[in-house]
Amino acid sequence: MRKSGFFPRLALVNLMRNGRFYGPYLLSCGMTAAMYYILSYLTFSDIVASVRGPDISKA
């Protein structure tokens, strides 16, 4: 009997059964990472610094 595939299969079955919980969690993690990179880009972008009123946007 081969036991090496037992735990990965068990983890996959658990992910499939509880997908309604993991789906929104993974979606929110992805959106949080996307918002971080968008805000990071806007903070250090030269384009935003050249817009009229950059003192307000940097505060």
KESEBA-269471 format. One line per field, with one value per residue: residue number from 1; residue in one letter; chain; z, y, x of N, C-alpha, C, O in turn. Coordinates in nm, 2 decimals, padded with zeros to 4 digits. Example, Ala and Ser with C-alpha at 12.3 -4.5 7.8 and 13.67 -1.06 7.14 Angstrom:
2
seq <- c(1  2)
type <- c(A  S)
mol <- c(A  A)
nZ <- c(00.78  00.71)
nY <- c(-00.57  -00.22)
nX <- c(01.32  01.28)
caZ <- c(00.78  00.71)
caY <- c(-00.45  -00.11)
caX <- c(01.23  01.37)
cZ <- c(00.78  00.79)
cY <- c(-00.33  00.00)
cX <- c(01.32  01.29)
oZ <- c(00.85  00.80)
oY <- c(-00.33  00.11)
oX <- c(01.42  01.34)
END
This chain:
59
seq <- c(1  2  3  4  5  6  7  8  9  10  11  12  13  14  15  16  17  18  19  20  21  22  23  24  25  26  27  28  29  30  31  32  33  34  35  36  37  38  39  40  41  42  43  44  45  46  47  48  49  50  51  52  53  54  55  56  57  58  59)
type <- c(M  R  K  S  G  F  F  P  R  L  A  L  V  N  L  M  R  N  G  R  F  Y  G  P  Y  L  L  S  C  G  M  T  A  A  M  Y  Y  I  L  S  Y  L  T  F  S  D  I  V  A  S  V  R  G  P  D  I  S  K  A)
mol <- c(A  A  A  A  A  A  A  A  A  A  A  A  A  A  A  A  A  A  A  A  A  A  A  A  A  A  A  A  A  A  A  A  A  A  A  A  A  A  A  A  A  A  A  A  A  A  A  A  A  A  A  A  A  A  A  A  A  A  A)
nZ <- c(00.00  -00.09  00.08  00.03  -00.12  00.03  00.21  00.05  -00.12  00.08  00.16  -00.08  -00.11  00.12  00.05  -00.17  -00.05  00.13  -00.02  -00.04  00.17  00.14  -00.11  -00.10  00.08  -00.05  -00.26  -00.13  -00.03  -00.26  -00.37  -00.17  -00.20  -00.46  -00.42  -00.25  -00.42  -00.61  -00.46  -00.37  -00.62  -00.69  -00.49  -00.53  -00.78  -01.06  -01.23  -01.08  -00.91  -01.07  -01.12  -01.08  -00.77  -00.60  -00.34  -00.18  -00.24  -00.14  00.13)
nY <- c(-00.12  00.22  00.50  00.76  00.93  00.99  01.21  01.45  01.40  01.40  01.66  01.79  01.70  01.82  02.09  02.11  02.04  02.25  02.48  02.70  02.85  02.90  03.02  03.30  03.40  03.36  03.53  03.78  03.81  03.83  04.07  04.24  04.24  04.34  04.60  04.70  04.71  04.89  05.13  05.16  05.20  05.45  05.61  05.63  05.72  05.92  06.04  06.10  06.28  06.50  06.60  06.87  07.01  06.84  06.84  06.80  06.54  06.39  06.41)
nX <- c(00.08  00.06  00.15  00.23  00.08  -00.14  -00.17  -00.15  -00.37  -00.58  -00.56  -00.64  -00.90  -01.01  -00.98  -01.16  -01.40  -01.44  -01.45  -01.61  -01.54  -01.27  -01.25  -01.35  -01.16  -00.91  -00.96  -00.99  -00.73  -00.58  -00.69  -00.61  -00.33  -00.31  -00.42  -00.22  00.01  -00.09  -00.12  00.14  00.27  00.14  00.24  00.52  00.54  00.65  00.49  00.25  00.36  00.41  00.17  -00.07  -00.08  00.07  00.15  -00.07  -00.15  00.06  00.05)
caZ <- c(00.00  -00.10  00.16  00.00  -00.18  00.12  00.27  -00.06  -00.16  00.18  00.16  -00.19  -00.08  00.21  -00.02  -00.25  00.03  00.20  -00.12  -00.01  00.27  00.08  -00.23  -00.06  00.15  -00.15  -00.34  -00.06  -00.02  -00.39  -00.38  -00.08  -00.26  -00.57  -00.37  -00.20  -00.53  -00.68  -00.38  -00.38  -00.74  -00.68  -00.39  -00.58  -00.93  -01.10  -01.30  -00.98  -00.85  -01.16  -01.13  -01.01  -00.63  -00.54  -00.19  -00.12  -00.25  -00.06  00.28)
caY <- c(00.00  00.34  00.61  00.89  01.02  01.00  01.35  01.55  01.37  01.44  01.81  01.83  01.68  01.92  02.22  02.10  02.04  02.38  02.58  02.82  02.93  02.93  03.11  03.44  03.43  03.38  03.65  03.90  03.81  03.88  04.21  04.32  04.25  04.43  04.74  04.74  04.74  05.01  05.24  05.17  05.27  05.59  05.68  05.65  05.75  06.05  06.10  06.16  06.39  06.61  06.65  06.99  06.99  06.71  06.85  06.75  06.39  06.33  06.43)
caX <- c(00.00  00.14  00.10  00.29  -00.02  -00.25  -00.19  -00.19  -00.51  -00.66  -00.56  -00.71  -01.04  -01.05  -01.00  -01.28  -01.52  -01.45  -01.42  -01.69  -01.47  -01.13  -01.26  -01.35  -01.04  -00.81  -01.00  -00.96  -00.59  -00.54  -00.73  -00.53  -00.20  -00.33  -00.43  -00.09  00.09  -00.14  -00.09  00.28  00.30  00.10  00.32  00.65  00.54  00.69  00.37  00.17  00.44  00.41  00.03  -00.10  -00.12  00.13  00.16  -00.20  -00.15  00.17  00.03)
cZ <- c(00.00  -00.02  00.13  -00.06  -00.09  00.16  00.16  -00.10  -00.05  00.19  00.04  -00.17  00.02  00.15  -00.11  -00.17  00.10  00.11  -00.10  00.09  00.21  -00.03  -00.19  00.01  00.05  -00.23  -00.26  -00.04  -00.15  -00.41  -00.29  -00.14  -00.38  -00.52  -00.31  -00.31  -00.61  -00.59  -00.37  -00.51  -00.74  -00.59  -00.45  -00.72  -00.95  -01.17  -01.20  -00.92  -00.94  -01.18  -01.04  -00.87  -00.57  -00.39  -00.12  -00.12  -00.17  00.09  00.34)
cY <- c(00.12  00.45  00.74  00.98  01.04  01.15  01.45  01.53  01.42  01.60  01.86  01.81  01.78  02.06  02.22  02.11  02.18  02.49  02.71  02.91  02.98  03.03  03.26  03.49  03.45  03.50  03.78  03.92  03.87  04.02  04.29  04.34  04.35  04.58  04.79  04.78  04.87  05.13  05.26  05.24  05.42  05.67  05.72  05.69  05.90  06.12  06.17  06.28  06.52  06.67  06.78  06.96  06.86  06.72  06.79  06.59  06.33  06.34  06.31)
cX <- c(00.09  00.07  00.14  00.19  -00.14  -00.28  -00.22  -00.33  -00.61  -00.67  -00.65  -00.86  -01.09  -01.07  -01.13  -01.41  -01.55  -01.42  -01.50  -01.63  -01.33  -01.14  -01.26  -01.22  -00.93  -00.84  -00.96  -00.81  -00.53  -00.57  -00.65  -00.39  -00.21  -00.34  -00.29  00.00  00.04  -00.10  00.06  00.33  00.26  00.19  00.45  00.66  00.57  00.57  00.28  00.23  00.43  00.26  00.01  -00.14  -00.06  00.15  00.04  -00.19  -00.04  00.15  -00.03)
oZ <- c(00.08  -00.04  00.19  -00.05  -00.13  00.15  00.19  -00.13  -00.08  00.21  00.05  -00.21  00.01  00.18  -00.11  -00.20  00.12  00.15  -00.13  00.10  00.24  -00.05  -00.24  -00.01  00.06  -00.27  -00.32  -00.04  -00.15  -00.46  -00.32  -00.13  -00.40  -00.58  -00.32  -00.30  -00.65  -00.65  -00.36  -00.50  -00.78  -00.61  -00.43  -00.78  -00.88  -01.17  -01.22  -00.88  -00.89  -01.25  -00.94  -00.85  -00.50  -00.33  -00.01  -00.03  -00.14  00.16  00.46)
oY <- c(00.14  00.49  00.84  01.10  01.11  01.20  01.54  01.62  01.48  01.65  01.96  01.90  01.83  02.13  02.32  02.17  02.22  02.60  02.82  03.03  03.10  03.11  03.33  03.60  03.55  03.57  03.87  04.03  03.96  04.10  04.41  04.45  04.42  04.66  04.91  04.89  04.95  05.23  05.38  05.33  05.50  05.79  05.83  05.69  05.99  06.24  06.28  06.38  06.63  06.77  06.79  06.88  06.79  06.62  06.73  06.53  06.21  06.27  06.30)
oX <- c(00.18  -00.04  00.10  00.20  -00.23  -00.39  -00.30  -00.40  -00.71  -00.78  -00.72  -00.95  -01.21  -01.17  -01.19  -01.50  -01.66  -01.37  -01.45  -01.66  -01.29  -01.05  -01.18  -01.18  -00.85  -00.74  -00.91  -00.76  -00.44  -00.49  -00.61  -00.33  -00.12  -00.28  -00.26  00.07  00.12  -00.06  00.10  00.41  00.34  00.21  00.50  00.76  00.53  00.56  00.23  00.16  00.44  00.25  00.08  -00.24  -00.13  00.16  00.06  -00.23  -00.05  00.22  -00.06)
END
